[in-house]
């Protein structure tokens, strides 16, 4: 006898959270086809979630900050001008009317606050905050607008205590939450590390040169970020850079670079400058990481996944978009796996060259990644728990 139909509402708060939610949703629908998943992606249009089989619902809009509203005051002002207050009000009104059988929040305090408006049993996957990232002094965090992003504060703990279950991103954080009265805190793995096993793009005949994975991220300012990355790559003689590009339009070579024939399948655009090569790939993020000796990134989830795979990673701020406070928090989170650089091409090239020569750098990154990020398998585990939970819920 098949299980009774259930509707799960998923609320995700960010581009990285969309990708995580999409992977869990896909696993859930494969094992529990009797579940209908509706999803409200709070940031942007939710392309990754739409591809997972969920039905997008509720008010949505792309905002200038790309989900970094409270990471810097400039982002907040830009989003206010773009109508974030009215968008939030419409989202809140829609959630108050929603009647799913259950709700699953993927993200930080804000996602959980919105999920708390829904009159249904609630579970949470907190993908951002970890006790491994010791926060700065509260006053400093408050002044940077990151007060709820650096640690678990009282309001978020209160929301978590009202949830049926809270899935933490690592075992130490789950233990910390349990000690703070979150009885449903649990660790089943980190879904960020799923779907990353794939062969490298670089075939054996083309190996032997330093290979740098370039992760500019998914937000609108990634073009300025990748331009600085390319300048750094120019200072590494003979290096191969592979860009994980998400913006569709093929870029044109800057001064000093020329178009090249794509050497292997999966490379959308190839450039050359003397002995250096630069490949642009789309929808092949895991293959970029599988090919990289080191990573240069201004991504959120992407940088974390690189360290999780044991790849030494260099990150840098992109003022005024990606703040130094964001990068500092990422460095605390990822420990020895992440090196913080200044937004200067020569300085970044120095970091990359040092890490490429350091035989122990990969071992340090692997140890940090294993502790801070864990291994694959969490999406299937979460899907199994969600399916069992939904099946056991009484009919509304």
N, C-alpha and C positions, 0 to 999 in steps of 0.2 A: 504494500500500500504506500503510495507516494505521500510526501509531506504536504501539509496545507500551504497554500500560497502565502507569502509574506512580502511586505514592502520595507526595504531598508533605505533610509535617507542618509547619504554621505555628505558631510560638509568638510571641504578641504581649503586650507588657507595658505596658498602659495604655489609657485610653479613646481618646486621640488615635492611639495606635499601632493600636488595633482598626480605626479608620476608615481609616487608611492601608493596613493589611493587607487590609481588605475591598475597597478599590479595586483593588489589585494582583491579588487573587484573582479578582475579577470579570473583569478583563482576561485573566488567564491561562486561565480556563475558557472564555472566548469563543473564544480562538484555539487552545486545546489541550484539546478535550473528552475526550480520552483520559486526562487527569490526574484523579485523585481527590485532593481536598484535605481533609485533616483539620486541625483547628485547636484549639489549647489557648490560650484567652485567660486570661492569668494574673490579670488584674484583672477582677472582675465576671463577668457571664454571657455577654458577647460578642455582643450583639444585632446590631451592625453586621456582624460576621463571618458570623453565621448568615444574614443577608439576602444575602450575597455568593454563596451557593451552596456554601460549605464545610460540612462536617459537624463540629459541635462534639464534642470528645472530651476525656477526662481529667477529673480533679476540678476543680470550679469553685465559687466562693462570692463573694458581695458582702461586702466588708470595710468597716469604718467610714471608713477614710482615703480610699477611692476610688482607691487606687493611689499615694497620696503617703506611704507608710509611712515612708520614710527622709528625708522632707523636713523633719520636725520631730519632736522626741522625743515630743510628745503623741500624734502619729499612731501612732508605733511602739507606745506603751503600749496605745492603743485596739485596735490590730490584734492585739497579743499576747493581750489579754483575749478577743478574738473568735475566737482559734484559728488564727492565721496559721502557727504552728509546725507544727501537725498537718496543716494544708492543704498547706504546702510539702513536708512529708515524703511525703504521699500523691501530690502532683504529681511529685516526684522518683522515687518508686517506679514510677509509671506510665510515666514517660519512659524509665527503664532497661529496661522491658519492651517499649517501642514498637519496631516494626520497619518504618518507612517506607522508601521508596527514597531519600529526601533530606529535609532539614529546613531551614526558612527562618525565621530569628529576626528579628523586627521590634521593635527597642527597644534598651535600654541594656545595661549589664554584666549585670544580673540575668537578662534574657531570654537573653542569650548563655550565661550560666552554666548555665541549665536546658537550653538546646539542646545544650550540650556533653555532656550525659548520654546523648544519643541516639547509638547506633552507626550513623551514616549520614553521608554527605557533607553539608556544612553551608555555607549562605550566610547573610549578615547584611545587614540594612538598619538602619544606626545613624541614627535620626531625631533624636536629642537633642543630642549633643555636637558643637560646632563650634569651630574655632580662632578664629572671629570673636568668641567670648565668652571673653575672657581671664579665667582663673579667679582667685578671691581667693587669698591665701596658704594653703598646704596646711593649716596648723594650724587656721585659721579654718574652712576647708571641712570638716575632720575633725570639729570641734566641733559644727557645724550638722548633722551626719549626711549631708552632701551630697558626701562625698569622691569618690565614683565618678560624680557627676553633673555636676561642674564641668569635668572634663578627662579625657583618656584616661590611666588609670593602668596600672601594670605588669601586673596580672592581666588586665585587659581586652585589652591589647595582645597578651598571650600567647594568649588565646582567638582573637583576630582572626587571628593568624599561622597558626592551625590551620584557619581557614576557607578554603573554596575561593575565595570572593570576598566582599569587604566593600564595600557601597555606602554612600558618605558622603553627607551632606545638602548639601554644597557642594563646589566644585572645590578651594578652598584646604584644606579638611579632608582630602580625598582625597590631595592632595600631601603634607600633613603625615604622614598614616598611612604612605604609601609610604616616606617618609624615615625612619620609625621601624621599618621592617622588615616592614610589612604588604604583602606583594607583591601580594595580590589586591585592594588598595584601588582603587576606581573611582568616578567620578561620572557618572551618566546623567540627572541632574535630581532634582527634589524632588517626590515624589508628593503632598505636602501642597497643592500648587498646582493639582492637577487637579480638575475638576468644579466650578469656581467661576465659570464664564462663564454668566451668566443675566441677563435683563432686571430692572431695579429694580422694587420693589413700588410705589413712589410714581409715579403717572401724572403727565404734564406739568402738568395742571390743578391739582395739589396741591403742586407744587414751589415753591421760593422761600423756605422757612423752613429754619433750621438743622436738619439731620437727623442724629441720633446713633444709631449702632448700639450696642445694649447686649448684651454677651456675658457673661452670668454663669457660663457653663460648664456642665458636665454633672454635677458632683458634688453630694452631698446638701446642702451648705451654700450652694448657689447662691441660695436664697431670701433669706438675710440679705445676700448680695452685691447682688442686684437691688434690694432695699429701699433701700440706700444710693445706688445708681445713680439710682433714681427721685427721691430727695431732691435729688440734684445736678441732675437735669433740671428740677425745679421752679424752680431758680434761673436758668434760661435762658429768658427770655420768648419765647414763640412757638415754642419748639423742638418738634420731632417726635422722639420716641424709638421705636425699633423693637427689641423684645426677641427674640432668638433663644432660644426656650424649649424645653427638652427633657424636662420632667417631667410632661407630660400633663395634670395637673389644672389647670383654669382658675382663675387667681387672682382674689381679690375686691379691688375698689378700696380703697386705704387712705383715711384721712380727707382730705377736700379734693378727691378725684377722684370722678368719676361715670362710669357706663357710657355708652358712645357706640355708635352704629351703625358696624359695620365698613365702612369706605369703599371697600375694594377686595377682590377675591378673594384668598384666601391669608391674610388677617388673621383669626385665631381669636377674639381679644377686643380691643376698643378702649375706651379711656378718654379722658376729657377733664378738664382743670382750667384754667378760664379760656381763654387762647389756646393753651395747651399741649395736645399730643396724645400718647398712648402706645398703640402697637400691639403685640400679642403674636402671634408667628407660630411655627408648629411645622413641622419638616421643611422649612424654607425658608432655611437658613443662608446659602447663596450669595446669595439675593435680599436678605437683610439687608445683607450687605456691599456689594452692588451699589447699594443705596439710600443708604448712609451717607456723609456729609461727614467725620465723625470717628467714632471708636469709643471706647467706654469698656468695658474688659473685664477680667475675672478668669479668663479661659480660658487654657489652655496652647496647644494647637494653633490655636485660634481667633484669638488675638491675633497669632500668627505669620502666619497666612493673611491677616489684615487688612493688616498691614504689607507682606506680599508683594504685595498688590494696590495698594500705594501710598496707603493710608488712614492718616492720622495717628491714633495710638492712645494712649490713656491707660490705664495699669494701676495697680492699688493692692493692697496686701496685705489679707487678711481674717483677722486673728488670731482664734483660734489655728490656723485651718485652712490658709490660704494664707500662707506665711511671707514676710517681707521678703527672705530669702535667695533664694527662688524668683523673686520679682519682679526682684531685682537681677541674677540670672543672665539672665533674659529681656531685661532692658535692655541688658546687654552683648552679647547675641546679636543684637538687632534694631537697635542703634545709634540713629541719628537718627529712626527711625520710631516709637520708643516713648518716651513721657514717663511717668515714675514720679510718682504722686501719693500723698498721705497718705489714709487712710480717713476723710475728712472731706468732707461734701457741698459746703460752700462752696468749699473748695480745689479739689475736682475740677471744679466748675462753672467756676472761674476758668481752669483749664487748657483745658477744652473751648472756652470762649469765645475764648480767645487763639488756639488752633489754627484755629478756624473763621474768624477774621478774618485770619489770616496767609496771604497769597497764596502764600508759598514753602513752607509746611508740607507740602503734598501732594507737591511736587517732591522735597523732602528724604526723605519717606517712600518715594517711588517709587524713588529712587536706592538707599536702604538695602535696600528689598525686593528689587530686582533683584540686588543683590550677595549678600544673606544668604539669600534664599529661592528665587531663580530663577523660571523660568516653567513652564507646563504641559507635559505630555507624558511625564513620567517613569514613570507607571504602565504605559503601553503599552510603553515601553522595557524596564522591569523584567520585565514579563510575557513579552516576546519572549526576553529572556536566560534566564529561568527555564525556558521551554518548550524552548529549544535545549539547555540543560544537562540537563534531565530526560531528553530523548530520547536524549542521548549516553551516559547512565549505563548501565553493565552491569547486567543483571538480578541481583537479590539471590538 
